[in-house]
Structures are given as structure tokens and as C-alpha cells.
Amino acid sequence: MKFAPEYVRLVLNENFEDAKSQFLSPLMAIHRAHLVMLAEQGIVSPGEARAIRDALNGIDPAQVRCVQYDGTYEDLFFYVERLIAAGCGEDTAGRLHTARSRNDIDMTMYRMQQRRMILALVDGTTRLRRVLLDLAAQHREDVFPAHTHTQPAQPSTIAHYLMAVVEELERHAVRLQAAYASTNRNPLGACAITGTGFPIDRARTTALLGFDAPTGNTYGSIATVDYLLESVSAATGMLTGLGRVVQDLLLWCTSEFGYLRLADGFVQCSSIMPQKRNPVALEHARAIASRAVGQASAIVLTVHNTPFGDIVDTEDDLQPLVCAMFRDAARAVRLVSAALEGAEFNTARMAERAAQGWITVTELADTLVRDYGVPFKAGHAIASQLVAGSRQDTAGSLSEALTAASERVLGRAVTIDEVTLARILSPRYFVEVRTTPGGPAPSETARAIEESEKRLTCDYAWVSETTGRLDSAEESLDAALTAL
């Protein structure tokens, strides 16, 4: 079949370039695994199996990736098929396509590629968590003003903030691992959409290709993309959270805040302003993450409102976008990790800001409740009046102002001496008494770090073991192919 030049230029050439760079390796593995299964099931003869094997082994992936598309063949599958035929003859090569279709080949190929990308993203989140946990351990006692509604709210610690990020990343890792489990199912054997009458062994190709199990319904094996949407959703959630954190970090890098200083290798100078230290690494991370979120939205919209079956909307035109999204997601995560690894917090500046703006006064209201039997609403009102009065009379006695405020609110005097008041209003005291599980007290943060270290160890193990299973499957496939 001769294709129209415009169709070749606008569609087939683009798809061929994407396929040879992204899907050649899984395609070749599928050919090999299917051949082993056909031979073991007696569907092809031993001689035919060896001839096809030798033809497959004779294909140089590096040369295939250098091929320029000329429109002779529809896509990468047919191009490789011609290479196999050139190596073992047309009739023998034709045996390889017994009991399969491009439909189940494509779906298998996409899942194989996607699982590697999910694995890389989980690995990236573990690396970021490692950096954040190290920073949190260094800054358990370093206070800074936490903000609500973009305004200084209460003192917290750098570690408390970072552990909030760590715990969110932990949840995203769980979601990504669940997405991996949904993705790592083998559609091979579903053929066009109804399976086959040949006595194939789907469990065998499942093992040889490193899948956890075969997919179920053969129609759904070809038609469904929920595994893809689950993965994209998990990645989008992670990227959205990451983007919010990067926004904070960039704000902290401003001279107005001055909380964070990136290492020289992650900033750039202006072409005209010699004094500039632009935190461009974080800006790039934000932009890359945003682009990945945009790609994720495009993936969902591409799939939305399409027929439930085999259709190119979920194949050649979609899968490169999936690859780009996961690649950018991993880039963003790794860039933030690298930028933070050598970054420094200006702890003195942060502590200074934590002592300003009366952001510790909640503790005064709490103390009035705990130690003086004052109802919280009344304690809140007393503290509020104290703040309002002190802003008008900065030189006055806080102890006297508190006594006056309590008389107005309660009709009786509550007296606290200046030294005790200073301690109550200290940012460090504020943090130290907040031993609520999950709170900023250094002792509680230490416990949280210890628990997160355990979860990180488990996730490191998951990445290592999952990678090992895939590598082991490749070795088993090589051995089975050699044994034909």
C-alpha cells in the first residue's frame, strides 16, 4: 500500500520516530517472549523457532534507531517484521505472528514502557525524600514563621515544614506503586480483541516479560486505558504538590524573605545586573512540573469521549505524550532534589522573623486557659486586646497591659510577670510545648523523622526489588531464547 505523501509526513514519519526511540526495546522483547512461548507450546517447530531467533538476534537496535522513515512500511512493527523476514525467509518469519495482533503487541509494549517510567518516578521521589529528611534532621530546632493565607501565623520549625512535604511524597509514592501494580499486567494473548483458538500460554509470556499477571478480559485488554489514567493521576498529584513547595522555596529565595540560598551551581547571573543570583534551577523545576501537568491534562482529554475499543487515539498519537509527561515529571523531581541538596537556610533570619508580629500570642491565650482557668474565647479576647494595645503603646509594660485587658474582659485581674510573659511569647517555647502528634516540637519531629526513615527504607527496597524482578525476567528470556 502506498501512503499519501502528506500522511507520511504529518503522521507516519512522526510516529515512526517516536516508536523507534521509545518502544523498540519492548517490541523486541515481546517478539522474543512470544517466540519462546510458541516453541514451547509446539505451535512452531524447533527449526522454525531457531531460525526466527537467529533473525531476531541479527537485528541491531542501534541501526534501527538510525533509520530514516521513507513511507515503505506503515510503522516500526512492519519495518522490524521485514528485517526478520530478511533474516529467516518470508514463510518462516510469518510463523512468529501466529496467535497475536498488533493490538495486543502495542498494549503490551506501552505497559512495559510505562512501568519503567513509573519506577523511575518513584525512585526520584525517594531521592527527594532522602534530601528532605537530611535537612529536617539538621533543622529540628530552627524556628520560622509559618504562614496561613499568605500572612505570618504561628512559629513552626524548618523540620516541621519539610516533614509535611515528606509525608505528602510518601503518599504519592504509595499511589505510584499502586499504579505500577495496575500497569504491570500482560495483555499479550488478547490478540485483536477476542483472544485466539491456538493453545497459547499467557502465563509464560507474563513471566518472560516481567509482568505480575496476565490481564483478564481480552476485550478490556485492548480497550481499557484506566491503568494509564491511574498512573497519570498519581503523577499529577505528586507534581501539583511539588509545584506548591517550589513556589514557597522561590519566595524564600527572595531578598525580602532571605530564608534560602541555593548553591552557586544552581543560580545564574544577569547579563546586565552583576549582583543578581537568580534561583533559576527552581524556576526550571516549576516550569517543567507545570508542563508535565499540562501534558497529563492533554492525555486525559485525548482519551476522553473516544470509543471503547482499539483506536489510534490511545496509541501512536497518545503514547509519546505519556512518555514526555513521565520524563518531565522525573526531571522536575530530580532537579528539586539536586537544588536542595546544597542549599542553606538562613536560620538567624528565620528566627528573627518568628519573633516578630505577635505570632506567638496564641500560646498566651492557651496559657490563660491551662494555668488560669480562663475560657478560651475570653483568653483569645484578652490576648487580642493585649496585641492591639501594645501596637499603640510599644514602650508600655506587657504585664500591666495584660492585667488591664483581663479586667475588661473578665471583670477580674489576671497577673503574669514580665519574665514569664516573655517566656510564654518566645517562639522556641511556642514550638517546644506543641508536642501534639505531628506537631513541631523537636521531640515529636524526631519521632516523625524516624518513622519516615523506616518508610523510606521500605520504598528503597520496593524500587530495588521491582527493578530486580524486571532484570531477572530479561535474563530468563535470554536463557529461554538460547535454549530453543
LUMZA-170045 format. One record per residue (C-alpha): residue number from 1; residue in one letter; x, y, z. Coordinates in nm, 3 decimals. Each point is the difference from the previous one (the first is absolute). Example, Ala and Ser with C-alpha at 12.3 -4.5 7.8 and 13.67 -1.06 7.14 Angstrom:
# residues 2
k, r, px, py, pz
1, a, 1.230, -0.450, 0.780;
2, s, 0.137, 0.344, -0.066;
END
This chain:
# residues 484
k, r, px, py, pz
1, m, 0.000, 0.000, 0.000;
2, k, 0.136, 0.340, -0.097;
3, f, -0.075, 0.275, 0.247;
4, a, -0.074, 0.361, -0.092;
5, p, 0.307, 0.224, 0.040;
6, e, -0.177, 0.234, 0.239;
7, y, -0.115, -0.293, 0.216;
8, v, 0.356, -0.130, 0.006;
9, r, 0.142, 0.338, 0.095;
10, l, -0.261, 0.105, 0.254;
11, v, -0.077, -0.332, 0.169;
12, l, 0.200, -0.309, -0.089;
13, n, 0.343, 0.161, 0.011;
14, e, -0.066, 0.158, 0.339;
15, n, -0.136, -0.325, 0.142;
16, f, 0.293, -0.200, -0.137;
17, e, 0.251, 0.236, 0.161;
18, d, -0.180, -0.022, 0.334;
19, a, -0.031, -0.379, -0.015;
20, k, 0.362, -0.077, -0.083;
21, s, 0.128, 0.221, 0.283;
22, q, -0.251, -0.107, 0.264;
23, f, -0.141, -0.342, -0.082;
24, l, 0.259, -0.198, -0.196;
25, s, 0.140, -0.179, 0.306;
26, p, -0.337, -0.121, 0.133;
27, l, -0.107, -0.098, -0.354;
28, m, 0.306, -0.221, -0.041;
29, a, -0.056, -0.156, 0.343;
30, i, -0.361, -0.078, -0.094;
31, h, 0.115, -0.169, -0.323;
32, r, 0.244, -0.215, 0.196;
33, a, -0.241, -0.094, 0.278;
34, h, -0.277, -0.086, -0.245;
35, l, 0.240, -0.214, -0.202;
36, v, 0.110, -0.195, 0.309;
37, m, -0.363, -0.062, 0.096;
38, l, -0.097, -0.111, -0.354;
39, a, 0.291, -0.243, -0.007;
40, e, -0.071, -0.143, 0.345;
41, q, -0.366, -0.046, -0.089;
42, g, 0.090, -0.178, -0.323;
43, i, -0.170, 0.264, -0.212;
44, v, 0.323, 0.054, -0.198;
45, s, 0.257, -0.270, -0.066;
46, p, 0.342, 0.000, 0.171;
47, g, 0.171, 0.075, -0.331;
48, e, -0.229, 0.291, -0.076;
49, a, 0.046, 0.134, 0.352;
50, r, 0.379, -0.006, -0.029;
51, a, -0.009, 0.167, -0.341;
52, i, -0.223, 0.278, 0.130;
53, r, 0.217, 0.034, 0.311;
54, d, 0.312, 0.044, -0.209;
55, a, -0.176, 0.257, -0.215;
56, l, -0.104, 0.193, 0.311;
57, n, 0.352, -0.017, 0.139;
58, g, 0.131, 0.136, -0.328;
59, i, -0.193, 0.325, 0.033;
60, d, 0.218, 0.284, 0.129;
61, p, -0.216, 0.240, 0.207;
62, a, 0.252, 0.281, -0.048;
63, q, -0.033, -0.027, -0.377;
64, v, -0.380, -0.009, 0.022;
65, r, 0.001, 0.320, 0.204;
66, c, 0.203, 0.169, -0.272;
67, v, -0.238, -0.096, -0.281;
68, q, -0.178, 0.286, -0.177;
69, y, -0.366, -0.066, -0.072;
70, d, -0.077, -0.017, -0.372;
71, g, -0.366, -0.104, -0.005;
72, t, 0.068, -0.353, -0.123;
73, y, -0.140, -0.155, 0.316;
74, e, -0.287, 0.124, 0.211;
75, d, 0.179, 0.002, 0.333;
76, l, 0.285, -0.141, 0.208;
77, f, -0.170, -0.337, 0.043;
78, f, -0.017, -0.063, -0.374;
79, y, 0.353, 0.129, -0.049;
80, v, 0.135, -0.246, 0.257;
81, e, -0.215, -0.275, -0.150;
82, r, 0.176, 0.054, -0.334;
83, l, 0.338, -0.022, 0.174;
84, i, -0.102, -0.333, 0.153;
85, a, -0.115, -0.126, -0.340;
86, a, 0.331, 0.105, -0.150;
87, g, 0.175, -0.210, 0.262;
88, c, -0.198, -0.322, -0.018;
89, g, -0.228, 0.017, -0.303;
90, e, -0.352, 0.124, -0.052;
91, d, -0.181, -0.323, 0.085;
92, t, 0.195, -0.074, 0.315;
93, a, -0.024, 0.359, 0.121;
94, g, -0.374, -0.012, -0.051;
95, r, -0.024, -0.273, 0.266;
96, l, 0.097, 0.250, 0.269;
97, h, -0.326, 0.189, -0.038;
98, t, -0.208, -0.307, 0.084;
99, a, -0.250, 0.061, 0.283;
100, r, 0.066, 0.370, 0.038;
101, s, -0.089, 0.339, -0.146;
102, r, 0.150, 0.344, -0.013;
103, n, -0.277, 0.086, 0.246;
104, d, 0.124, -0.215, 0.287;
105, i, 0.362, 0.065, -0.098;
106, d, -0.055, 0.375, 0.025;
107, m, -0.184, -0.019, 0.333;
108, t, 0.275, -0.221, 0.142;
109, m, 0.270, 0.227, -0.134;
110, y, -0.160, 0.309, 0.153;
111, r, -0.036, -0.163, 0.341;
112, m, 0.363, -0.115, -0.004;
113, q, 0.118, 0.351, -0.072;
114, q, -0.234, 0.160, 0.250;
115, r, 0.099, -0.225, 0.288;
116, r, 0.363, 0.106, -0.043;
117, m, -0.104, 0.365, 0.005;
118, i, -0.209, -0.046, 0.314;
119, l, 0.292, -0.177, 0.161;
120, a, 0.231, 0.289, -0.088;
121, l, -0.244, 0.250, 0.149;
122, v, -0.032, -0.196, 0.324;
123, d, 0.379, -0.016, 0.015;
124, g, 0.012, 0.378, -0.049;
125, t, -0.241, 0.059, 0.288;
126, t, 0.209, -0.220, 0.229;
127, r, 0.309, 0.206, -0.082;
128, l, -0.185, 0.323, 0.075;
129, r, -0.124, -0.143, 0.328;
130, r, 0.357, -0.092, 0.091;
131, v, 0.111, 0.360, -0.051;
132, l, -0.296, 0.141, 0.193;
133, l, 0.046, -0.240, 0.292;
134, d, 0.366, 0.094, 0.028;
135, l, -0.093, 0.369, 0.006;
136, a, -0.277, -0.061, 0.253;
137, a, 0.241, -0.181, 0.232;
138, q, 0.232, 0.302, -0.013;
139, h, -0.274, 0.254, 0.074;
140, r, -0.227, -0.155, 0.264;
141, e, 0.047, 0.298, 0.233;
142, d, 0.025, 0.282, -0.253;
143, v, -0.315, 0.211, 0.018;
144, f, -0.163, 0.203, -0.274;
145, p, -0.341, 0.165, -0.047;
146, a, -0.254, -0.235, -0.157;
147, h, -0.251, 0.182, -0.219;
148, t, -0.373, -0.036, -0.054;
149, h, -0.178, 0.201, -0.267;
150, t, 0.347, 0.131, -0.096;
151, q, 0.032, 0.174, 0.340;
152, p, 0.228, -0.088, 0.294;
153, a, -0.205, -0.229, 0.224;
154, q, 0.193, -0.197, 0.262;
155, p, 0.357, -0.113, 0.060;
156, s, 0.096, -0.340, -0.132;
157, t, 0.332, -0.159, -0.087;
158, i, 0.173, -0.060, -0.330;
159, a, -0.014, -0.371, 0.076;
160, h, -0.375, 0.015, 0.061;
161, y, -0.056, 0.158, -0.341;
162, l, 0.231, -0.244, -0.176;
163, m, -0.163, -0.300, 0.166;
164, a, -0.337, 0.113, -0.130;
165, v, 0.151, -0.021, -0.348;
166, v, 0.159, -0.337, 0.073;
167, e, -0.328, -0.149, 0.119;
168, e, -0.181, 0.119, -0.311;
169, l, 0.271, -0.154, -0.218;
170, e, -0.044, -0.325, 0.193;
171, r, -0.367, -0.007, -0.092;
172, h, 0.081, 0.073, -0.363;
173, a, 0.248, -0.289, 0.004;
174, v, -0.279, -0.230, 0.120;
175, r, -0.224, 0.118, -0.284;
176, l, 0.274, -0.043, -0.259;
177, q, 0.074, -0.350, 0.125;
178, a, -0.369, -0.085, -0.028;
179, a, 0.004, 0.139, -0.354;
180, y, 0.300, -0.219, -0.076;
181, a, -0.193, -0.306, 0.120;
182, s, -0.293, 0.089, -0.228;
183, t, 0.234, 0.061, -0.293;
184, n, 0.210, -0.313, 0.042;
185, r, -0.255, -0.238, -0.153;
186, n, 0.062, -0.184, -0.326;
187, p, -0.248, 0.052, -0.288;
188, l, 0.193, -0.228, -0.237;
189, g, -0.231, -0.277, -0.116;
190, a, -0.307, 0.221, -0.030;
191, c, 0.089, 0.021, -0.371;
192, a, -0.233, 0.233, -0.192;
193, i, -0.257, 0.014, 0.280;
194, t, -0.144, -0.352, 0.049;
195, g, 0.305, -0.214, 0.066;
196, t, 0.088, -0.301, -0.215;
197, g, -0.082, -0.365, -0.067;
198, f, 0.367, -0.099, 0.023;
199, p, 0.115, -0.167, 0.325;
200, i, 0.213, 0.292, 0.116;
201, d, 0.141, 0.036, 0.352;
202, r, -0.058, 0.355, 0.120;
203, a, 0.161, -0.077, 0.334;
204, r, 0.325, -0.082, -0.178;
205, t, 0.028, 0.331, -0.185;
206, t, -0.106, 0.173, 0.320;
207, a, 0.299, -0.147, 0.183;
208, l, 0.245, 0.056, -0.285;
209, l, -0.096, 0.367, -0.030;
210, g, 0.006, 0.071, 0.373;
211, f, -0.373, 0.057, 0.045;
212, d, -0.171, -0.088, 0.327;
213, a, -0.299, -0.166, -0.168;
214, p, -0.190, -0.009, -0.330;
215, t, -0.284, 0.245, -0.056;
216, g, -0.348, -0.148, 0.020;
217, n, -0.270, 0.064, -0.257;
218, t, 0.153, 0.004, -0.348;
219, y, -0.228, 0.279, -0.121;
220, g, 0.101, 0.213, 0.295;
221, s, 0.364, -0.090, -0.051;
222, i, -0.011, 0.195, -0.325;
223, a, -0.263, 0.262, 0.078;
224, t, 0.070, 0.120, 0.352;
225, v, 0.238, 0.280, 0.090;
226, d, -0.096, 0.036, 0.366;
227, y, 0.346, -0.124, 0.101;
228, l, 0.143, 0.292, -0.196;
229, l, -0.235, 0.255, 0.154;
230, e, 0.077, -0.135, 0.347;
231, s, 0.371, 0.051, -0.059;
232, v, -0.049, 0.346, -0.146;
233, s, -0.223, 0.098, 0.292;
234, a, 0.259, -0.117, 0.253;
235, a, 0.273, 0.193, -0.178;
236, t, -0.218, 0.311, -0.026;
237, g, -0.072, -0.002, 0.372;
238, m, 0.369, -0.025, 0.077;
239, l, 0.091, 0.279, -0.242;
240, t, -0.270, 0.229, 0.135;
241, g, 0.130, -0.039, 0.353;
242, l, 0.357, 0.047, -0.117;
243, g, -0.091, 0.319, -0.184;
244, r, -0.153, 0.151, 0.313;
245, v, 0.315, -0.072, 0.198;
246, v, 0.222, 0.145, -0.272;
247, q, -0.212, 0.314, 0.008;
248, d, 0.080, 0.036, 0.371;
249, l, 0.369, -0.068, -0.056;
250, l, 0.020, 0.267, -0.268;
251, l, -0.167, 0.247, 0.234;
252, w, 0.252, -0.090, 0.270;
253, c, 0.281, 0.072, -0.248;
254, t, -0.111, 0.361, -0.044;
255, s, 0.200, 0.273, 0.171;
256, e, -0.320, 0.107, 0.178;
257, f, -0.020, -0.339, 0.173;
258, g, 0.363, -0.107, -0.017;
259, y, -0.069, -0.341, 0.152;
260, l, 0.165, -0.223, -0.260;
261, r, 0.320, 0.019, -0.203;
262, l, 0.066, -0.241, -0.284;
263, a, 0.353, -0.113, -0.076;
264, d, 0.181, 0.193, -0.273;
265, g, -0.042, -0.284, -0.246;
266, f, -0.378, 0.041, 0.004;
267, v, -0.025, 0.376, -0.053;
268, q, 0.073, 0.225, -0.296;
269, c, 0.115, 0.358, -0.024;
270, s, -0.167, 0.271, -0.204;
271, s, 0.158, 0.112, -0.328;
272, i, -0.022, 0.361, 0.119;
273, m, -0.038, -0.005, 0.380;
274, p, 0.317, -0.141, 0.159;
275, q, -0.151, -0.041, 0.346;
276, k, -0.273, -0.243, -0.103;
277, r, -0.021, -0.360, 0.126;
278, n, -0.306, -0.124, -0.183;
279, p, -0.128, -0.333, 0.144;
280, v, -0.063, -0.134, -0.349;
281, a, 0.030, -0.368, 0.092;
282, l, -0.320, 0.026, 0.202;
283, e, -0.165, 0.208, -0.272;
284, h, 0.085, -0.271, -0.253;
285, a, -0.135, -0.265, 0.236;
286, r, -0.326, 0.190, 0.034;
287, a, -0.031, 0.045, -0.377;
288, i, 0.083, -0.364, -0.075;
289, a, -0.249, -0.121, 0.261;
290, s, -0.267, 0.230, -0.142;
291, r, 0.069, -0.127, -0.349;
292, a, -0.037, -0.358, 0.121;
293, v, -0.334, 0.086, 0.163;
294, g, -0.109, 0.154, -0.331;
295, q, 0.104, -0.314, -0.184;
296, a, -0.195, -0.209, 0.251;
297, s, -0.311, 0.208, -0.068;
298, a, 0.053, -0.049, -0.373;
299, i, 0.022, -0.376, 0.053;
300, v, -0.335, -0.009, 0.178;
301, l, -0.164, 0.221, -0.262;
302, t, 0.140, -0.213, -0.283;
303, v, -0.153, -0.314, 0.150;
304, h, -0.324, 0.166, 0.105;
305, n, -0.306, -0.069, -0.213;
306, t, 0.169, -0.258, -0.225;
307, p, -0.152, -0.340, -0.090;
308, f, 0.063, -0.289, 0.238;
309, g, 0.221, -0.213, -0.220;
310, d, 0.314, -0.001, -0.211;
311, i, 0.054, 0.354, -0.126;
312, v, 0.305, 0.209, -0.087;
313, d, -0.105, 0.274, 0.243;
314, t, 0.139, -0.217, 0.280;
315, e, 0.298, -0.130, -0.195;
316, d, 0.249, 0.163, -0.239;
317, d, -0.117, 0.355, 0.055;
318, l, -0.037, -0.029, 0.378;
319, q, 0.287, -0.212, 0.127;
320, p, 0.283, 0.245, -0.085;
321, l, -0.184, 0.257, 0.209;
322, v, -0.011, -0.248, 0.289;
323, c, 0.375, -0.051, -0.031;
324, a, 0.061, 0.374, -0.009;
325, m, -0.218, 0.055, 0.306;
326, f, 0.180, -0.260, 0.209;
327, r, 0.339, 0.116, -0.121;
328, d, -0.075, 0.360, 0.099;
329, a, -0.147, -0.110, 0.332;
330, a, 0.318, -0.189, 0.086;
331, r, 0.213, 0.296, -0.114;
332, a, -0.188, 0.241, 0.225;
333, v, 0.033, -0.223, 0.305;
334, r, 0.370, -0.064, -0.053;
335, l, 0.070, 0.368, -0.061;
336, v, -0.162, 0.102, 0.328;
337, s, 0.199, -0.271, 0.179;
338, a, 0.326, 0.120, -0.148;
339, a, -0.071, 0.367, 0.071;
340, l, -0.088, -0.063, 0.364;
341, e, 0.289, -0.234, 0.069;
342, g, 0.249, 0.286, 0.021;
343, a, -0.240, 0.275, 0.106;
344, e, 0.035, 0.191, 0.327;
345, f, -0.270, 0.141, 0.227;
346, n, 0.059, 0.338, 0.163;
347, t, -0.105, -0.122, 0.343;
348, a, 0.083, 0.328, 0.174;
349, r, -0.225, 0.196, -0.236;
350, m, -0.279, -0.253, 0.038;
351, a, 0.023, 0.007, 0.380;
352, e, -0.005, 0.380, -0.005;
353, r, -0.317, -0.001, -0.208;
354, a, -0.158, -0.258, 0.229;
355, a, 0.037, 0.243, 0.290;
356, q, -0.182, 0.280, -0.182;
357, g, -0.365, 0.083, -0.057;
358, w, -0.142, -0.159, 0.316;
359, i, -0.028, -0.338, -0.170;
360, t, 0.057, -0.177, 0.333;
361, v, -0.300, 0.156, 0.172;
362, t, -0.217, -0.310, -0.049;
363, e, 0.213, -0.158, 0.273;
364, l, -0.092, 0.282, 0.238;
365, a, -0.368, -0.075, -0.054;
366, d, 0.071, -0.370, 0.055;
367, t, 0.194, 0.075, 0.320;
368, l, -0.288, 0.206, 0.138;
369, v, -0.223, -0.302, -0.055;
370, r, 0.241, -0.263, 0.135;
371, d, 0.146, 0.183, 0.298;
372, y, -0.255, 0.266, 0.094;
373, g, -0.335, -0.168, -0.070;
374, v, -0.105, 0.255, -0.262;
375, p, -0.244, -0.119, -0.272;
376, f, 0.174, -0.008, -0.337;
377, k, -0.223, 0.262, -0.160;
378, a, 0.076, 0.236, 0.286;
379, g, 0.370, -0.085, -0.019;
380, h, -0.007, 0.072, -0.371;
381, a, -0.164, 0.338, 0.066;
382, i, 0.255, 0.090, 0.268;
383, a, 0.291, -0.090, -0.227;
384, s, -0.157, 0.194, -0.285;
385, q, -0.039, 0.312, 0.213;
386, l, 0.358, -0.037, 0.122;
387, v, 0.127, -0.003, -0.358;
388, a, -0.214, 0.297, -0.103;
389, g, 0.109, 0.203, 0.301;
390, s, 0.369, -0.079, -0.033;
391, r, 0.001, 0.108, -0.362;
392, q, -0.120, 0.342, 0.115;
393, d, 0.229, 0.016, 0.305;
394, t, 0.321, -0.183, -0.086;
395, a, 0.182, 0.120, 0.312;
396, g, -0.260, -0.107, 0.255;
397, s, 0.014, -0.295, 0.238;
398, l, -0.147, -0.319, -0.148;
399, s, -0.079, -0.130, 0.346;
400, e, -0.202, 0.310, 0.084;
401, a, -0.172, -0.007, -0.339;
402, l, -0.098, -0.364, 0.057;
403, t, -0.144, 0.079, 0.341;
404, a, -0.204, 0.286, -0.145;
405, a, -0.126, -0.211, -0.289;
406, s, -0.105, -0.283, 0.230;
407, e, -0.193, 0.241, 0.219;
408, r, -0.187, 0.131, -0.304;
409, v, -0.083, -0.347, -0.132;
410, l, -0.047, -0.200, 0.322;
411, g, -0.077, 0.266, 0.256;
412, r, 0.296, -0.127, 0.201;
413, a, 0.375, 0.037, -0.024;
414, v, 0.234, -0.268, -0.132;
415, t, 0.361, 0.082, 0.074;
416, i, 0.306, -0.153, -0.167;
417, d, 0.345, 0.146, 0.060;
418, e, 0.216, 0.132, -0.284;
419, v, 0.251, -0.286, 0.008;
420, t, -0.272, -0.264, -0.021;
421, l, -0.176, 0.192, -0.275;
422, a, 0.322, 0.019, -0.201;
423, r, 0.043, -0.376, 0.031;
424, i, -0.361, -0.068, -0.102;
425, l, 0.040, 0.225, -0.304;
426, s, 0.333, -0.152, -0.105;
427, p, -0.009, -0.179, -0.339;
428, r, 0.211, -0.285, 0.139;
429, y, -0.236, -0.054, 0.293;
430, f, -0.294, 0.014, -0.240;
431, v, 0.151, -0.283, -0.202;
432, e, 0.124, -0.206, 0.295;
433, v, -0.342, -0.031, 0.165;
434, r, -0.168, -0.113, -0.322;
435, t, 0.063, -0.369, 0.052;
436, t, -0.322, -0.096, -0.175;
437, p, 0.064, -0.303, -0.225;
438, g, 0.110, 0.159, -0.325;
439, g, 0.084, 0.329, 0.171;
440, p, 0.319, 0.208, -0.025;
441, a, 0.155, -0.084, 0.339;
442, p, 0.353, -0.127, -0.067;
443, s, -0.072, -0.324, 0.188;
444, e, -0.307, -0.064, -0.213;
445, t, 0.180, 0.091, -0.320;
446, a, 0.277, -0.245, 0.092;
447, r, -0.261, -0.274, 0.034;
448, a, -0.154, 0.094, -0.335;
449, i, 0.340, -0.007, -0.169;
450, e, 0.070, -0.345, 0.145;
451, e, -0.332, -0.134, -0.133;
452, s, 0.058, 0.155, -0.341;
453, e, 0.347, -0.153, -0.014;
454, k, -0.161, -0.342, 0.040;
455, r, -0.247, 0.069, -0.280;
456, l, 0.281, 0.129, -0.220;
457, t, 0.195, -0.322, 0.058;
458, c, -0.307, -0.199, -0.107;
459, d, -0.038, 0.207, -0.316;
460, y, 0.369, -0.032, -0.083;
461, a, -0.047, -0.375, 0.031;
462, w, -0.309, 0.009, -0.222;
463, v, 0.188, 0.184, -0.275;
464, s, 0.296, -0.237, 0.027;
465, e, -0.210, -0.317, 0.009;
466, t, -0.228, 0.113, -0.282;
467, t, 0.296, 0.094, -0.218;
468, g, 0.158, -0.333, 0.087;
469, r, -0.309, -0.193, -0.109;
470, l, 0.000, 0.175, -0.337;
471, d, 0.372, -0.064, -0.046;
472, s, -0.044, -0.363, 0.103;
473, a, -0.280, -0.042, -0.254;
474, e, 0.230, 0.132, -0.273;
475, e, 0.265, -0.254, 0.101;
476, s, -0.259, -0.280, -0.001;
477, l, -0.115, 0.106, -0.345;
478, d, 0.355, -0.003, -0.133;
479, a, 0.057, -0.347, 0.145;
480, a, -0.327, -0.135, -0.140;
481, l, 0.078, 0.142, -0.342;
482, t, 0.346, -0.154, 0.001;
483, a, -0.147, -0.337, 0.098;
484, l, -0.230, -0.022, -0.305;
END
